[in-house]
Amino acid sequence: MPRLIFFCGHAGTGKTTIARRAIAALMAEAHARCSGESFCLLDKDTLYGDYSSAVMGVLTGDPDDRDSPPYLQHLRDPEYHGLLNTARENLGLGVNTIVVGPLSREIRAHKLIDRAWLKVAEDVELRIVWVHLQENEARRRIAARGNRNDAWKLAHWDDYRSRLFRLSPQDYPELLMFDNTRPTEQDFTQLLAALA
């Protein structure tokens, strides 16, 4: 049975880095067991970054905009629909699929555990990792990485941070919470065990 693993979280939390490290470890484990399992990594920014830049350049004149109302109204949902459609195609081929993206609205609404909404079969194993860290550290990392898509966030931090939310584990028992502020090797090992 294939696995569908989500790595979600706000910008700057390190979800892509953790997902890449996890998929490498899961692939090595599958190889060691000679299981024949295959894996696919689907990162929303990789799949749709250039496309969204072209569209936003036409819509607003700012190809790096990923936070303004035009982006949120016209591109956000189609990007996620395409991301999930691609994940379903891989799952249908028996490929374990790791999906990376904020998916914050979907997390808040508990949609990622709703198989009917996801349109995935009962035999697909679901895991959802919420990568988080302290706000000041997230802002520091966003500024340090120098991604042009983050310019709006940094220039309008108060507006951006008003959309952020903290999840309480008791309200979201479906999530594997991963604090990426200063994770230890043991923290990562425990995450891998939960994904297995």
Phi and psi in degrees as a GROMACS rama.xvg file:
@    title "Ramachandran Plot"
@    xaxis  label "Phi"
@    yaxis  label "Psi"
@TYPE xy
-73.1823  157.434  PRO-2
-108.931  139.338  ARG-3
-116.321  114.018  LEU-4
-119.266  123.849  ILE-5
-101.07  135.788  PHE-6
-114.869  108.028  PHE-7
-121.015  163.54  CYS-8
155.338  165.958  GLY-9
-70.7117  168.144  HIS-10
-58.4857  141.546  ALA-11
82.2433  2.98193  GLY-12
-82.165  -15.7387  THR-13
93.5724  20.4368  GLY-14
-62.3641  -37.419  LYS-15
-67.2937  -43.1  THR-16
-61.836  -44.6666  THR-17
-66.2279  -40.4439  ILE-18
-62.6036  -43.1566  ALA-19
-64.3878  -40.5031  ARG-20
-65.9803  -40.1643  ARG-21
-66.7274  -44.1051  ALA-22
-65.0898  -36.1837  ILE-23
-62.5443  -42.999  ALA-24
-68.3981  -41.0286  ALA-25
-65.98  -37.9987  LEU-26
-67.2964  -40.5056  MET-27
-64.0502  -40.2449  ALA-28
-64.8311  -43.2154  GLU-29
-63.4564  -39.6906  ALA-30
-64.6357  -42.3762  HIS-31
-63.4179  -33.5919  ALA-32
-86.1726  -4.72676  ARG-33
53.4214  41.3721  CYS-34
-80.1347  -18.1827  SER-35
75.3155  7.42983  GLY-36
-68.0492  145.162  GLU-37
-118.248  156.2  SER-38
-133.624  149.367  PHE-39
-135.013  135.541  CYS-40
-108.671  122.668  LEU-41
-118.508  107.121  LEU-42
-105.109  125.124  ASP-43
-56.0568  -42.044  LYS-44
-66.5995  -36.9373  ASP-45
-68.2242  -43.5652  THR-46
-69.915  -38.9511  LEU-47
-119.411  -0.420883  TYR-48
-57.5516  -51.9562  GLY-49
-67.6652  -40.248  ASP-50
-61.1899  -48.4804  TYR-51
-64.2067  -34.5099  SER-52
-61.8318  -43.2677  SER-53
-64.3181  -44.5778  ALA-54
-67.2882  -44.741  VAL-55
-67.4085  -31.0379  MET-56
-60.9931  -37.5446  GLY-57
-75.172  -43.8628  VAL-58
-70.0118  -44.4566  LEU-59
-123.503  -8.68891  THR-60
81.9301  0.714531  GLY-61
-122.18  97.1656  ASP-62
-66.2157  -14.9562  PRO-63
-94.2959  0.775269  ASP-64
-73.1613  121.314  ASP-65
-131.281  16.7476  ARG-66
-134.779  -13.2864  ASP-67
-76.0898  164.366  SER-68
-53.406  -41.1521  PRO-69
-58.9396  -41.4987  PRO-70
-63.9787  -49.4494  TYR-71
-62.9997  -33.1432  LEU-72
-81.957  -32.9307  GLN-73
-111.974  -26.0517  HIS-74
-116.666  -29.6478  LEU-75
-54.459  -57.4284  ARG-76
-64.6364  -43.3964  ASP-77
-60.0437  -35.7389  PRO-78
-60.1297  -46.973  GLU-79
-67.798  -36.5786  TYR-80
-61.378  -44.7602  HIS-81
-64.042  -39.6429  GLY-82
-60.5424  -46.8179  LEU-83
-72.6157  -34.052  LEU-84
-61.6003  -42.1425  ASN-85
-65.8617  -39.1479  THR-86
-61.3945  -44.7788  ALA-87
-62.6697  -38.0535  ARG-88
-61.3115  -43.1188  GLU-89
-66.7025  -42.9768  ASN-90
-60.236  -39.3011  LEU-91
-62.5192  -23.5878  GLY-92
-91.4633  3.30675  LEU-93
82.2063  16.7896  GLY-94
-93.1271  125.555  VAL-95
-63.0282  133.113  ASN-96
-126.087  128.069  THR-97
-109.265  123.911  ILE-98
-111.832  129.904  VAL-99
-118.389  125.04  VAL-100
179.063  158.513  GLY-101
-58.0449  -52.1123  PRO-102
48.6419  34.2144  LEU-103
-66.2671  -41.553  SER-104
-61.3293  -41.5705  ARG-105
-68.1962  -36.5034  GLU-106
-63.6703  -48.5215  ILE-107
-59.321  -34.7271  ARG-108
-90.3655  7.127  ALA-109
58.7607  28.8814  HIS-110
-74.6488  -26.3135  LYS-111
-75.0163  -5.60449  LEU-112
-107.086  2.60459  ILE-113
-90.7436  99.2301  ASP-114
-61.8866  -33.5291  ARG-115
-65.8569  -43.0662  ALA-116
-66.624  -42.0647  TRP-117
-70.3972  -25.2838  LEU-118
62.3341  48.7001  LYS-119
-119.862  151.426  VAL-120
-69.7882  161.283  ALA-121
-63.8603  -25.6326  GLU-122
-83.8463  -2.36155  ASP-123
-78.3406  126.09  VAL-124
-82.5589  125.812  GLU-125
-104.806  134.689  LEU-126
-138  139.486  ARG-127
-129.722  118.925  ILE-128
-104.416  126.004  VAL-129
-103.241  109.957  TRP-130
-91.8442  127.884  VAL-131
-142.28  162.22  HIS-132
-160.1  175.74  LEU-133
-65.7747  144.806  GLN-134
-57.236  -44.1837  GLU-135
-63.8497  -33.6569  ASN-136
-72.2871  -38.3011  GLU-137
-61.8207  -44.34  ALA-138
-63.2411  -41.484  ARG-139
-61.1561  -43.5946  ARG-140
-67.7931  -38.8003  ARG-141
-61.5708  -45.2142  ILE-142
-65.2329  -40.118  ALA-143
-69.9305  -31.8224  ALA-144
-76.553  -17.2736  ARG-145
63.7989  29.5274  GLY-146
-79.7625  125.531  ASN-147
-61.1055  -25.7146  ARG-148
-68.4183  -12.3801  ASN-149
-93.3556  -2.45751  ASP-150
-57.6958  -43.5883  ALA-151
-63.0224  -43.5045  TRP-152
-56.1528  -48.725  LYS-153
-69.0923  -36.247  LEU-154
-75.5622  -23.0358  ALA-155
-127.437  47.1277  HIS-156
-56.4182  -41.8329  TRP-157
-63.4849  -40.474  ASP-158
-65.3723  -44.5745  ASP-159
-63.3272  -47.3119  TYR-160
-66.0445  -21.8942  ARG-161
-67.1315  -19.6199  SER-162
-89.6905  -11.99  ARG-163
-76.5876  154.516  LEU-164
-145.4  153.471  PHE-165
-103.424  134.236  ARG-166
-97.313  134.251  LEU-167
-94.148  128.689  SER-168
-54.5682  -34.0334  PRO-169
-68.8833  -26.1748  GLN-170
-85.5561  -15.4814  ASP-171
-132.116  65.6743  TYR-172
-65.1761  -15.8238  PRO-173
-75.7581  -11.7045  GLU-174
-94.0067  140.647  LEU-175
-93.1402  110.061  LEU-176
-84.0322  128.19  MET-177
-127.001  110.436  PHE-178
-82.5889  111.655  ASP-179
-99.4851  20.3334  ASN-180
-66.3492  -55.2542  THR-181
-145.998  68.2863  ARG-182
-70.3289  145.25  PRO-183
-95.9625  169.846  THR-184
-61.5254  -35.602  GLU-185
-64.9392  -38.6775  GLN-186
-59.1847  -43.862  ASP-187
-68.723  -39.8221  PHE-188
-61.3533  -41.1971  THR-189
-65.2762  -37.6073  GLN-190
-62.3985  -46.1074  LEU-191
-60.0339  -40.765  LEU-192
-62.4319  -38.5427  ALA-193
-69.7155  -26.9534  ALA-194
-82.1179  -19.5085  LEU-195
